[in-house]
Amino acid sequence: MTAKLFGMPGSLYTARARSYLLKQHYDFEETIPADPAWPSVTQAVGRWIIPVLQLSDGTLVQDGVAIIDHVEASGAARRSAYPETPVHRAIAHVFELFGGEGLLRPAMHYRWDYDAENLAFLRADFLGGLFPGAPAEAGDAVFANASGRMRKARDGFGVSAETAPAIQASYHDFLARLDAHLAHYPYLLGGRPTLGDYALIGPLYPHLGRDPYPAAEMKRRAFHVWRWVERMQSPQAQLGGYPDETLIAGDAVPDTLAALLAFVAEDFLPELAAHVDFAARWLAEHPGLEPGTNGLPNPGARAIGKAAFAWRGHQIETLVMPYRFWLLQRLQAALTPAAQAVLDQAGLGALATLTLPRRVERVNNLEVWGPAS
């Protein structure tokens, strides 16, 4: 039996898993939540969330990072997503964290704040995954419910009419830096995609490279990023005439990559620090929290509250999700003195010290708190 990837074309987190599986020439078929098997999958996973990879023996692996790690551990990876050298491995984890979590503001803003350009496409795209062939009235109801939930999530990431100009300026800055880097390298760290590429494709393909308005903007502003988006959808490791699949020689960090790390420090580190501070206080308020639980009434809930922080001249609040701390722990486990020195130079040295009194673990496809340390 071929593995099944449950996801949607417009899903940010599905894109990470899909791109990785394509690059590995992994034997899978993609299916959608309208699949008759989906209700039993959500029941087994414990929440309605994509992507989910159903293996040939029926085992379910939820989450793009977990899917990558499963394939890597099974020996089925054609080109490992993990760099061999310490600095590049740490940088790959920086972008594993930032790619999936640090570009949510532009992803949600450009999807849901340009209805004149995007809405007809989004309606057709969502219904194609949730209710293909729906009668008009039923389709309207399904899309209204789905888009309503997503617009509420948009607000939870600090997107508003007041912050929109800052979000656009931030995204244009990031796009310019990434475009300058990809003018010289086919992928983030050289000749093949790594963890960072697979994370960045999440927002940069389904939302920002596929929805009508931001896709046109990407093509106008950042040709090399757009070509990278195309490369990330191809099973071939190389497109465009690049000579080999090796990573940047000598574990080096070229200036264009250093500029991207500096962007993460400026744009995302304050939010992450505020979330860690909020979570530390939240844990102190829940001294009896049972290990192996998320401490919330709903075991499948992802957010423990909202944290306030200053961002580009605005005071905003964003949802605090322990999943980010799990990704941060992966990065911290990869740090070496050489990698720490690079992060220090980029303004990201604090990533090593943003810790909590309890670790986040993933058990049975859910994020839970470990025992108190």
C-alpha positions in Angstrom: 0.0 0.0 0.0 1.3 3.4 -1.0 1.6 6.0 1.8 -1.1 8.7 1.9 -0.5 12.3 2.7 -3.6 14.1 3.9 -3.4 17.8 3.2 -4.6 20.6 1.0 -2.9 22.5 -1.8 -3.4 25.8 0.0 -2.1 24.5 3.4 1.1 26.1 4.8 2.1 23.1 6.8 1.2 20.5 4.1 3.7 22.3 1.8 6.7 21.4 4.0 5.8 17.7 4.0 4.9 17.5 0.3 8.0 19.2 -0.8 10.2 16.9 1.3 8.5 13.7 0.1 8.7 14.8 -3.5 12.5 15.5 -3.2 13.0 12.1 -1.6 11.1 10.3 -4.4 9.0 8.9 -1.6 6.1 6.6 -2.6 3.0 8.5 -1.6 -0.2 9.8 -2.9 -1.8 13.1 -1.7 -5.4 13.2 -0.6 -7.7 15.8 0.9 -9.9 16.1 4.0 -12.9 15.2 1.8 -11.4 11.7 1.6 -13.8 9.2 3.4 -11.0 8.0 5.6 -10.4 11.5 7.0 -12.8 11.3 10.0 -11.1 8.2 11.3 -7.7 9.8 10.8 -8.7 12.9 12.8 -10.1 10.7 15.6 -6.9 8.7 15.8 -4.7 11.9 15.7 -6.8 13.7 18.3 -7.6 16.8 16.4 -8.5 18.2 12.9 -5.0 19.1 11.7 -3.0 18.7 8.5 -0.7 17.3 7.3 -1.0 13.6 8.3 1.1 10.9 6.6 -0.6 7.5 6.8 2.0 4.8 6.3 1.5 1.6 4.4 1.0 -0.3 7.7 -1.7 2.3 8.8 0.6 4.2 11.2 -0.2 7.9 11.3 2.5 10.6 11.5 1.2 14.1 12.0 3.2 17.3 11.5 5.7 18.2 8.7 8.8 18.0 11.0 7.7 14.7 12.4 7.2 13.4 8.8 10.7 14.5 7.8 12.2 12.8 10.9 10.2 9.6 10.3 11.5 9.3 6.7 15.1 10.2 7.7 15.0 7.6 10.5 13.7 4.9 8.2 16.6 5.3 5.8 14.3 6.3 3.0 15.8 9.8 2.5 17.5 10.2 -0.9 19.1 13.5 0.2 19.0 14.1 3.9 17.5 17.4 5.1 20.1 17.6 7.9 23.4 19.3 7.0 26.5 17.3 8.2 28.4 20.3 9.5 27.6 22.0 12.8 27.1 25.6 11.7 24.9 24.7 8.8 23.0 22.3 10.9 22.2 25.0 13.5 21.2 27.4 10.8 18.9 24.8 9.2 17.2 24.6 12.6 16.9 28.4 12.9 15.0 28.4 9.6 13.1 25.3 10.6 11.7 27.4 13.4 11.4 30.7 11.6 10.1 29.4 8.3 7.0 27.7 9.7 6.4 30.3 12.5 8.0 33.6 11.7 6.3 34.4 8.4 2.7 33.8 9.6 1.9 37.5 9.6 2.6 38.1 5.9 1.1 34.7 5.0 -2.2 35.5 6.7 -2.2 39.2 5.7 -1.6 38.6 2.0 -4.1 35.7 1.9 -7.1 37.3 3.8 -6.7 41.1 3.3 -6.9 41.2 -0.6 -10.4 39.9 -1.2 -10.8 41.5 -4.6 -7.9 39.6 -6.0 -7.9 36.4 -3.9 -11.4 35.5 -2.7 -12.8 33.7 -5.8 -9.6 31.6 -6.0 -9.6 30.8 -2.3 -13.3 29.8 -2.4 -12.6 27.4 -5.2 -9.4 26.1 -3.7 -10.8 25.5 -0.2 -13.9 23.7 -1.5 -11.7 21.6 -3.8 -10.2 20.2 -0.6 -13.1 20.2 1.8 -16.2 19.6 -0.3 -15.5 19.1 -4.0 -18.6 19.4 -6.2 -20.6 21.1 -3.4 -23.9 22.7 -4.4 -23.7 26.5 -4.3 -25.5 27.1 -1.0 -23.6 24.3 0.8 -20.3 25.5 -0.7 -21.0 29.0 0.6 -21.6 27.7 4.1 -18.5 25.5 4.1 -16.3 28.3 2.8 -17.8 30.9 5.2 -17.0 28.6 8.1 -13.5 27.8 7.0 -12.5 31.3 6.0 -14.1 32.7 9.2 -11.8 30.4 11.3 -8.8 31.4 9.2 -9.5 35.2 9.5 -9.8 34.7 13.3 -6.4 33.0 13.2 -5.0 35.9 11.2 -6.0 38.3 14.0 -4.2 35.9 16.5 -0.9 36.5 14.6 -1.0 40.2 15.0 -2.5 41.2 11.6 -4.7 44.3 11.6 -5.3 47.4 9.5 -2.9 49.2 11.8 -0.1 46.7 11.4 -0.6 46.0 7.7 1.9 48.6 6.4 4.6 47.2 8.8 3.8 43.7 7.8 4.3 44.6 4.1 7.5 46.5 4.8 8.8 43.5 6.8 7.9 41.0 4.1 9.4 43.1 1.3 12.7 43.4 3.3 12.8 39.6 3.8 11.9 38.9 0.2 14.7 41.2 -1.0 17.3 39.5 1.3 16.2 36.0 0.3 16.2 37.0 -3.4 19.7 38.3 -3.1 20.9 35.0 -1.5 19.1 32.8 -4.0 20.7 34.7 -6.8 23.9 32.8 -5.9 22.6 29.5 -4.4 19.8 27.2 -5.5 18.8 26.5 -1.9 19.3 28.1 1.5 22.5 26.3 2.3 23.8 25.5 -1.2 23.1 22.7 -3.6 20.3 20.8 -2.0 17.3 21.7 0.3 17.6 21.3 4.0 15.3 21.7 7.0 15.2 25.4 6.5 14.1 25.2 2.9 11.3 22.8 3.8 10.1 25.1 6.5 10.2 28.3 4.3 8.3 26.7 1.5 5.3 26.5 3.9 4.4 30.2 3.8 6.3 31.0 0.6 4.4 28.6 -1.7 0.7 28.0 -0.6 0.1 31.6 0.6 2.7 33.9 -0.8 3.6 32.1 -4.0 0.2 30.7 -5.0 -2.6 33.0 -3.9 -3.2 35.5 -6.8 -2.1 38.8 -5.2 1.0 37.8 -3.4 2.1 35.4 -6.2 2.1 38.3 -8.6 4.0 40.4 -6.2 6.6 37.7 -5.7 7.2 37.5 -9.4 7.5 41.2 -9.7 9.8 41.7 -6.7 11.8 38.5 -6.3 12.4 36.4 -9.4 15.0 34.1 -7.7 12.6 33.4 -4.8 9.9 32.5 -7.3 12.2 30.1 -9.1 13.2 28.6 -5.8 9.5 28.0 -5.1 9.3 26.2 -8.4 12.4 24.1 -7.6 10.9 23.1 -4.3 7.9 21.5 -6.0 10.0 19.3 -8.3 11.2 15.8 -7.5 14.6 16.7 -9.0 17.1 18.0 -6.6 18.5 20.4 -9.1 17.0 22.7 -11.7 18.4 25.7 -13.4 21.9 24.6 -14.3 23.6 24.5 -10.9 26.7 22.3 -10.9 26.2 19.9 -7.9 24.2 19.1 -4.8 26.9 19.9 -2.2 26.3 22.5 0.5 28.3 25.8 0.8 31.9 24.7 1.3 33.7 24.9 4.7 30.5 25.3 6.8 30.7 29.0 5.7 28.1 31.7 6.1 28.1 34.1 3.2 27.1 37.7 3.7 23.7 37.1 2.0 22.9 34.3 4.5 24.2 36.4 7.4 21.7 39.1 6.3 18.8 36.6 6.5 19.9 35.5 10.0 20.0 39.2 11.0 16.4 39.6 9.7 15.3 36.7 11.9 16.9 38.4 14.9 15.1 41.7 14.2 11.8 40.4 13.1 11.1 37.2 15.0 13.3 37.0 18.1 11.3 39.6 20.1 8.2 37.6 19.6 9.8 34.3 20.5 11.3 35.8 23.7 7.9 37.2 24.7 6.3 33.8 24.2 8.9 32.1 26.3 8.4 34.7 29.1 4.6 34.2 28.9 4.9 30.4 29.0 7.2 30.6 32.0 4.6 32.6 33.9 1.8 30.3 32.7 3.7 27.3 33.9 4.3 29.0 37.3 0.5 29.5 37.5 0.0 25.7 36.8 2.2 24.0 39.4 0.1 20.8 39.4 0.2 20.4 35.6 0.4 16.7 34.9 3.3 15.6 32.7 2.1 14.2 29.4 -0.7 16.7 29.1 -1.0 20.2 27.5 -2.6 21.6 30.7 -5.7 22.6 28.8 -9.3 21.3 28.9 -9.0 20.3 25.2 -6.0 17.9 24.7 -5.8 18.9 21.1 -5.6 22.7 21.7 -2.5 24.4 20.4 -2.4 27.8 22.2 -2.0 28.5 25.9 -2.8 32.3 25.6 -1.5 35.5 24.0 1.7 37.4 24.6 2.2 41.1 24.0 5.4 42.6 22.6 6.7 45.5 20.6 7.1 44.8 16.9 8.1 47.4 14.3 6.6 50.3 16.1 3.4 48.5 17.2 2.4 46.8 20.4 0.8 43.5 19.3 -0.4 40.2 20.8 0.1 36.8 19.3 -0.9 33.3 20.1 1.6 31.4 22.3 1.9 27.8 21.0 4.1 25.3 22.8 4.9 23.7 19.4 7.3 26.6 18.8 9.2 25.7 22.0 9.6 22.1 20.7 11.2 23.5 17.6 13.4 25.8 19.7 14.5 22.8 21.7 15.6 21.1 18.5 17.7 24.1 17.6 19.3 24.4 21.0 20.2 20.7 20.9 22.1 21.4 17.7 24.2 24.3 19.0 28.0 24.0 19.2 30.5 26.8 20.1 31.1 27.5 16.4 27.4 27.7 15.7 26.8 29.8 18.8 29.4 32.3 17.5 27.6 32.7 14.2 24.3 33.2 16.0 25.9 35.8 18.4 27.2 37.7 15.4 23.8 37.8 13.8 22.0 39.0 17.0 20.5 35.6 17.6 22.6 34.6 20.6 19.6 34.6 23.0 18.2 31.6 21.2 20.5 29.5 23.4 19.1 30.9 26.6 15.4 31.0 25.9 14.5 28.0 28.1 11.5 26.9 30.2 11.3 24.8 33.4 9.5 22.1 31.5 10.2 20.7 28.1 7.7 20.3 25.3 7.4 16.8 24.0 5.3 15.3 21.2 3.5 12.2 22.2 0.9 10.4 20.0 1.0 13.4 17.6 0.2 16.0 20.3 2.3 18.6 22.1 2.5 17.9 25.8 4.5 19.2 28.7 7.3 17.0 30.1 8.1 16.7 33.8 9.3 19.7 35.8 13.1 20.0 35.8 
